[in-house]
Amino acid sequence: MLAARLTGAGSLEVSEEPVPVPGPGESLVRVTAVGLCGSDLHWFGQGAIGDAVVTRPLVLGHEMGGVVVGGPLDGRRVAVDPAVPDNTCPRCREGNHNLCPDVRFAGHGTTDGGLREYMAWPTEHLYPVPDHMDDATVALLEPLGVALHAFDLGHVRFASTVGVVGCGPIGLMLVQVARSAGASRVVAVEPLVHRREEASRSGADLSLHPDEVSGHAGDLDTVFEVAGNDDAVTVAMGMVRPGGRVVLVGIPDDDTTRFPASVARRKGLTILMCRRMKEAYPRAVDLVERKAVDLGPLVSHTFPLAEAARAFTVAAKREGLKTVVVPTAPARLA
């Protein structure tokens, strides 16, 4: 099979490898689609994310779906939950599996992800999806789960007002989720014109350039920052009302977030950090099935696995929306 491995910052090598053999409790998955996430771009561009660095050639990719080969789910199309918590620590026992300190996460650290034709993964972390759901949409259920978790952290009430700063794929998903959840007004902020246009199509009442925010600041109940930079955090804190909530979803390049403390203090803001997601797959599938969200328009580029390096280069330019890699696995194991 083919696999794409990150060997260092900006270096991705595609080569032949043996098909993995599932261990106890695992299933073999033929990977059909992998979405490239902002965190993947951190790995590719810097050879690291936060305090985690590449220590050996790593298969990236954690937004993925595929078809199970053999075992109890043989032939089923599935979404692959990339997080495998230990289920024994205090965080897991209290229901916060996303905060497990010993979690294994696909495409992170020493755990290989989905940019390969086949992967072995714990069966309990494979979620069957409807056969009519297209492969790219299945892969995008994972970032939709992140958007849902962020939205939950925002404690958004029906008919309240919402801001989204940064309209990449997760930001655009948050716009759709806010609209579906009954927000009375959704304001999107994004410097790139094509993403502002998509935010409007996704349901935003206003889609603003950051330079246009001053006339619309200070009155939103909850604002989600999904850009991962200090300017976006400052904009988010300016847009939210006194006593409101700001949910930080974006991952900063230098692992540091700075904001004007006086604004946050005088407004008495509640600031929350979003860490991946919780048990979101059933909800994500339901939203897509009911057409409450539409993930299809978010896919702007598709590449075969052999062109994975080019896919990362295109995604890093942010000229489109979501870039998806489609592994070209054969029908039979090879």
N, C-alpha and C positions, 0 to 999 in steps of 0.2 A: 504494500500500500504506500501511498504518498503521504508525507507529513511535512509541515512547515515549522521549522524551529528558529527561534530567536537566539542568535549566538552573541549578540552584543548590540549596543545602541545603533540603530539603523541597518542592522545586518540580519537578514532572514534567509535561511537556506531550506530549499525544498528537496527532499531526497526520499529514496525508497527505504522502508522499514518493515519489519515483520508485523503482521496483524497481532494486536494484543490478545492475550488469553484471559478471559474473565476469571476472577477469583471467586471464592465463596460469597454468595449474596450479590454477585454482579451479573450484568448482562452485556453482551456485545451490541454496540450500536453502530450502524452504518450512517455516518454523519451526512446530512443532506443540505444544510445551510448553517452558516456562522455569521452573525453580525459583528462588525468591528465597533467596539465601544471606545469612549474617550479614555478609559483606563488602559485599553490595549494600545492606544496611541502613545500614552505615557511610557509604557514598556518599550515600544518600538523606538520612540524618539530619544529616550534617555537611558534605556537598559535598566530601568528601575521605576518604582512608583512608591512615593513616600519613603519609608525606611527599608523597603524590600528591594533587593537588587538581584539581577540575574547571576546565579552561581553555577549554572550548567545550561546547555542548550534547552530552551523551554518552548513547548507548543503553546501558543497563545490561544485565546478565544474562549469566552464563557457564555455567549448568547448563541444557543445552538439547539437544533432539533435533528431528528433522524428516524431511522427504522430499526427496530430490534431484530437481531438475527439469533434465533434459538432461545431456549429458556421459556419461562412462563408467559412472557409478552411477545413471543415470536411473531413477527410480521406486523406488530403494532407500530403506528407512527407516534412518536413521543416528543415532548419537550424535555430537555435535560436540565435539571436543577444543578447549577454548578457548585453549590455549597454543600459540603458534607460535614456537619457539626459532630462533635463527639457524643452528644446526647447524655452526657453524664455530669458535666460541670454545673455549677450554680446558675450560670446564665441560661443554659439549655433547660434546666429544670424549672426556671421561672418563666419559660416561654420565649426567651430572647435568643433564639438559635442564631440569629444574624450577628450576635455579639460574642459568640463562642470564641474564646482565645485560641483554641486548638482546631479551629475549622480548617478543613482542606478545601481549597477553592480552585476550580479549573482555570488553568492559564495564569496561575499566580504562584510565586515561590518555587517549589519543586514539584508541583502537581500539574501535569500536562493537561491542556485544554482541548478544544475541538477542531483546530485547524489541521485535521488529518482525516483520512478516509474512514477509519474505524477507531472507536474508543471503547474501552471497558469501563462501566460505571455502575455504582450501586443501584440495584433494581428499584429500591424504595424511593430513589430520587429521580425516577423517570415517570413523567406524567402523560398518559395517553391523551391524544388530541383527536378531533374529528378528522376523518379521512379527506374531507373536502377542503380542509384548511391548507393553504399553500405553504411550501417549505419556508419561505422568507418570513411569513407571518408567525410561524411556529418559533423561529429563532428570536423574533422580536417580543415574544411573551416575557422573556427575562427582563429586558429594560422596562416593559410595561409594569412588571411586578415592582421594580424600583420606584417608578412613578406612583404606584398605588401606596407603597409604604411611605414615601415622602408626603403624599396627600393625607394619609392617616395622621402623620406627625403634626400636620398643620391644623388639625381639629377644625376643619372647614365646616361651618354650619350652612344649612339650606338658606339660599337667598343672600349669602354674604358675598363680599367682594374679594377677588383674587388677583394677584400679580404673578407673572412668570418672567424672570429675567434670564435670558439665554434660551434661544429657541432652536437648539439642536434636537435630535430625536426625542430624548426624555422630556425636554421642555415642551415640545409639541404634544407629546402624550399627556403631560400635565394640563395643558390647555384643554384638550379633549375631555379628560377626566373631570376637570372643574366644571366644564359646561354640562356634562352628563349628570354631575352630582347636584345641579341646581344652583350654581353660582349666579348671582344676579348681574355681575359684571366681571369680565376677565380682561386684564390689560397685559399685553405681551411687550417685552422690550428686547430688541435684538439689533446689532449693528449691521448685519448682512441683509440686503434687501430681499433676496429670494427666500430667506427664512422668515422675514416679517410677512411676506405674502402668504407663505404656508401657514403661519400662525393665524392669519385672518381666515383662511380656508378651514382651519381646524376649529374655529369658533370664537376667536378673540374679538372682543368688541372694539378694542384699540390695539394697533400694532405700531409701536413707536421705536424710533432710533433713540439711543441713550441721550442724545443731545436734546430730545424733545420732552424729556420726562418732567422737567421742572414745573410745567403747567398742570401736571396730573399727579403731583406728589402729595403724600401725607394722609391719604384717606382710605387705603385698602386694608382689609382685615387681616389677610394672610398673604405673604409674598414668598415665592420659591425662587431661590438663586440657583441656577443650573449651568452657570458658565465657568465656574472655577477660577475666578480672578477677583482681585480686590476691588476693581472698579464696579463690577457687577454686585458685589456685596454692599458697597456704598450706595448704589442705586436702589437696591432692595430695601435698605434701611431708611432711605429717604421716602420711598413710596408708601410704606406701611403706616398705619395710624398709630397714635399713642396707645399703648397697651396691646398692640398687635403681635403677630408671630412672624418670624422669619425662619424659613427652613433652608439650611445650606446643603445643597445636593452636589454641587460641582466639586471637582478635585483639583486643587491648585498645583501648578507645575513645580513650585519650590517647597511644597509641603507646609506652607505657611499662609494663614489668612489674617489680614489686617483690616480694621474698620475704625471709623471715628467713634470712640467710646462715648463721647458726650452726646451724640445723637441717640445711640442705643440706650444710654442711661436716662436721659431726659424724657425719652418716650416710654421708658419702662418696658422695653421689648423682651419678649421671650424668644431666645435664639436656640434652634435645635439643629443637630447634625444628623444627617441621614446616612446610615450604614447599610448598604445593600438593601435587602428586603426580608420579609418574613414569609409566611405560608401564603403566597399570592397567586400561585398558578391556577387553581380553580376559579378564582375571581377574574383573572386575566382572560382565561378561555371564555368565561361567561360574557364578559364585556364585548369580546370580538364576535362571539356567536350572535349576540343580540344587536350587533352593529352599533353599540353605544360608543365604540371607538373604531377607527379605521386605520389600520397600520400599513396597508398597502401603499398609499401615496408617499410614505416616508422612505421607501427604498428608491434611491436614485442611481446607484451603481451596483453592478454584479460582476464578479470575476471568478474564474476557475481557480482551484487551489494552486495550480502551477504558476499563477500570476499573483500570488499572495503579497509579494513585496510591492508590486505596483498598486495593489488594492490599498495598502497602508499609505503609500505616497499620495494617492488620490484622496483618501479619507482625511489625511493631515492637512490638505489644502482647504478643507471645509467649503468647497465650492458646491457641494450637493447636500444631501441629508444623510441617510444611512447607507453605508457600503456593506454589501453582503458577499461573502466568499462561498462558492458552491463546490464542495469537494466532488470530484468525478469518480466516485467509487464504482467499481464494476459490480455486476449482479452477483458474481461469486467471489468468495474470498481469494485473494491473490497477494 
